[in-house]
Amino acid sequence: MIAVIVVCVLVTMFVLVLSLITINKGYAYQHTVDPLPSKNNKENQETNDEEKK
């Protein structure tokens, strides 16, 4: 009976450690953001849209 409890505790600890590693990697991920389009680029898109009409 004690062997079953020891195995259950070991499995629980193993799952806990894996969960903490996964959470840690998730928080360490570096997100990137695309830069805002420049004003000149926006004006070029507007003239291209007018030409399509």
Contacts in CASP RR format, 6 or more apart in sequence:
PFRMAT RR
TARGET T0000
AUTHOR 0000-0000-0000
METHOD contacts of the structure
MODEL  1
MIAVIVVCVLVTMFVLVLSLITINKGYAYQHTVDPLPSKNNKENQETNDE
EKK
37 45 0 8 1.000
END
